[in-house]
Amino acid sequence: MDNADKLKVVQNEGLKILVEVDRICKKHNIKYFLESGTLLGAVRHKGFIPWDDDVDIALLRDDYERLIKVLQEELSDQYFLQMHQTDNNFPFGFARILAKKYGIPSKNKFKTGLCLDIFPIDNANDNILVHKINIFLIKVIQGLSKSRVAIELSNYNNIFWKIAVAITMTIGKLFPLKFLIMAQKKIAVSSNQKKTKYKCIYSYPFYYLDRLFPSYVYDEIELLDFEGYKFPAYKNWDEVLTIIYGNYMTLPPVEERVPSHSLDKVRFIDITDNVLNSNI
């Protein structure tokens, strides 16, 4: 199977997972939004960004918790709901749905494969100093959690980042992962009991954590075309995409139009098998 065929499999399965989640959300009246690259794909391409290899959605924290509970009861047995509670080596503060028959073997101790990422949206503290401290702490926790991720330090060209990642990974091994996940959530929900001007996603990747979104962008939805379906997105999608990506309608350079995962190294496995940690 060449890379083009692999990417087609990845996108087709990602779409199937999204359709399944959409069905469950409609049944239980749970509001969710297309997020990040999936939202950008809906706006710019009416479907997947041609080189994208996963699906992203986001929900306000209360809806996120409701969805997680419902998914544990109703998600098709074709899929695996991955979070720290179901995969105690999973080092992230969000949930993920994996297609069981299309896992990807890796050196990670947690399961990897074709997925849909589910991000919780939380309030950002109106005190900018407190918010910056929260973001700093989240970045520290993410760094410590990287001790559970199979990272090749040789991939970092910047010597500063290579040293910083090596140090935090080493220190991170001293902390139980459960403690780090709980600490991240405690920070993330710390301002949710009051109304705030802005919201954010504390489980974004490191380089997007500083994004702040006006709270009103989450008030209304708009259905957007995506691969022949209509899925809910932020009505203020232009504002959201501009905050995340800047001039989002401009395509990146050709050399950057590549999947997040190196597809030439990917082979698919059934994640119910016992070969999850073999080399890619």
N, C-alpha and C positions, 0 to 999 in steps of 0.2 A: 504494500500500500504506500503510494507516494504521499508527500506532504499535503498536496492539494486534496487528496481523498481523505486524509486524516483530518484536515481542517473541516471538511464537509461533514464528517461523522461527528466531530466535536460540536459544530453549530447545530446540526439536526437534533442531537441529543439534548443540547442546552435549551433549544426551543421546546422540546417535549416536556422538560422539567418545568419551564415557565408556564406552559399551558396547564400542567397539573396544579401548580401553585395558584394560578389564576382561578381555576375551578374551585379550589378549596376556599380561597379568599372570598369569592362571590357567594358561595354557600353560607359563609359565616359573617358576611358583611364586614370584612376586614379591609381597611384601606391600605394599599401599598402603592409604591411608585417605581417606575423604571429608573435606574440610577446609573451614574457614571458612564462607562463606555456603552452600555446598553441604551441609555437615554440618548447619548450622542448618535448612536447608530440609527435609532428611530427617527431622529430629527434630520440627520444628514443623508442617510442612506435608505430610509424606510425599512430598515432591517439591521442585520449585523454589520458592523464595520467589517469590511471584507477580510481583514486579517485578525479580527478579534476571536478569542477562543474561550470565553466564558460569558456568563450572564449575571447581571447585578440588579438587585432590587433593594429598596429601603422602606422602613416603616417607622412611624413614631413609636417610642419605647413601649407604650401600653399595647399598641397593636402588634408590635414585635413579640411581646410575651404571649399574647393571645395566639398568634400564629404558631409559635413554637409549640405551645401546648396542643393545639389542634393537629399539627403535623405529626406529632408523636402518636396520635390516635388514628389518623386518616390517610397519611401519606401512602401511596402505592408501595407495595413490597418490592417494586423494581428499584426503589431508591433508598438511600441511607441518609438520615438526618445527622449531620456531623456537627458536634459542638463539644466542649470539654466534658460535659456530662455523659456523652455517649462514646467519646473517643478521648480517653484521659491524657493522650499525648498531643491533642490538638491545641496549639498555642495561641489562638486568636480570640478576640473578644466579640466575635460575630458567629453566626451559624452558616452552615453550608449544606447543600443537598447534592449528593453524589449519585450518579448512575452506577448501579452495582456491577453491571456487566462491562463497564468501560473504565475500570481503574487504570492508573498509570503507575507502574512500579517505580519506587524511588528509594533513596537512602533515608528519607524521613521515617520516623517511627509512627507517624499518623498516616491515615489513608489518604491517598491522592488520586485524583481522576477528573473526569468531566463533571463540571459543577455549576451550580447556581449559588451565588453568595447573597446572604441576607443580612443587611446592615441595620442596626438600630439607630434611630435619630434621637438625640437628647438636647436638652436646653444648655445653652452656654451662659455662664455666669455674666451678669451685666457689668460687674466690676472687672475691667479689662486686666488688671494685675492678677486677680484670682484666676481668671480664665487662662492667662499665659502660664501661670504656675501649674494649672491642671494639664495643659497641653505638654508642658515640660515633663511632668510626672508620667503622663501616658507614653511619651517618647522613651523615657527611661525604662518603663515596664515593657514596652515593645522590644527594646534593645535586649533586656534581660531574657525575654521569652525566646529570642532568636537562638538561645542555646539548645532549643529543641528542634531547630530547623537545620537541614543539611545545607549549609552555605559554603560555597567555595570562595575563600578569601582572595583567590587569584582573580576573581571576577571584578574586584574593586581596583580601579586604576589609581584612585586618589589614596596616597599613603596614610593621610589622616583618617579617612573613613575605614581603611583596612585595619589600622591600629585600634580605632574606637570600637569597631564591631568585634574584633578579637577579644578586647578587654571585657566588654559587656557580655559576650557569650560565655566567657570564663566565669565571671561573677554570677551570671544568671543560673549556673548549675547549682549554686548554693541555696537557691530559693525553690520551694515546691511550686510546680506549675499551677496547682489549684489556688495557692495564695496569690500568685501574680494575676490570674484571671479574675479573682474576687476583688483584688485591689483596683484593677482597671474598671470593673463595673461600678464599684463604689464611687470612684471619681466621676464616671460618666453620668450617673444618675443624681449627683449631688445637688443639682439645681432644678430638678424636675418637679419639686413641690411648689414652685412659684412660676408665674408668667415672666418670660424674658423676651428681650428684643430679638435675640438671635438663637439659632440652633446650630448644631454641628454633629458630625459623625466621628466619635472618638475612636472608632475601630478602622478608620481609613488607613491606607498605607502611610508610612512615615512622612513622605513628601507632600501629602495632601492634608495633613492634620490641621494646618492653620486656616483652612477654609471656614468662613462663617457665613451663614445664610439667614436672611431676615425671616422671622418666624412665620410671617404671612404667606410665604411661598408654599407652605404645607397645608394651607387651608382648603384649596380647591384642586381638583384633578382635571385633566384633559386626556381623552383617549387618543393615542397616537398609533399610526400604522406601523406594524413590525412584522415582517415576513408573512404578510397576508392576514394577520390578526390585528386586533385593536387591544392595546393594553394601557392601563392608567399611567399617567405621568404628571409631573407638576404642571399646573396651568401656567406658571411663570417659568417654564423650562428655559427660556432664553436667558433669564437672569441667573438661574442655577448653573447652566453650562458656561456662561461667561465667567462666573466666579471660579468654577473648577478649572476651565481650560483657556480662558482668555478668548482669542479670536478662533472659536471652535469650528467655523466653517472652512477654515484653511487647512488643507491636508498637510500632514507632516511630510518631511523629506522621504523619498522613496526608500532609503536605507532603514528608516524607522518604521516602515509599514510591515511589521513582522509580529507573529503571535507572541504572547507572553511566555509561552513554553516553547522550547526548541523541538519542533515536531519531528525533525529528522532523527531524534533520539527516542521518540515516543513509541512504545508498543502498548497495546491495550490488554488488560487482564480483567478477570472477574474478581472484584474486591472481597468476595466471600471465600476466595482461595487463600492459601497460606503462603503466597509469594509476594506479599506487599512490599517487602523491604529489599528485594533483589535489585541489583544495579540496573539503571535504565540502559 
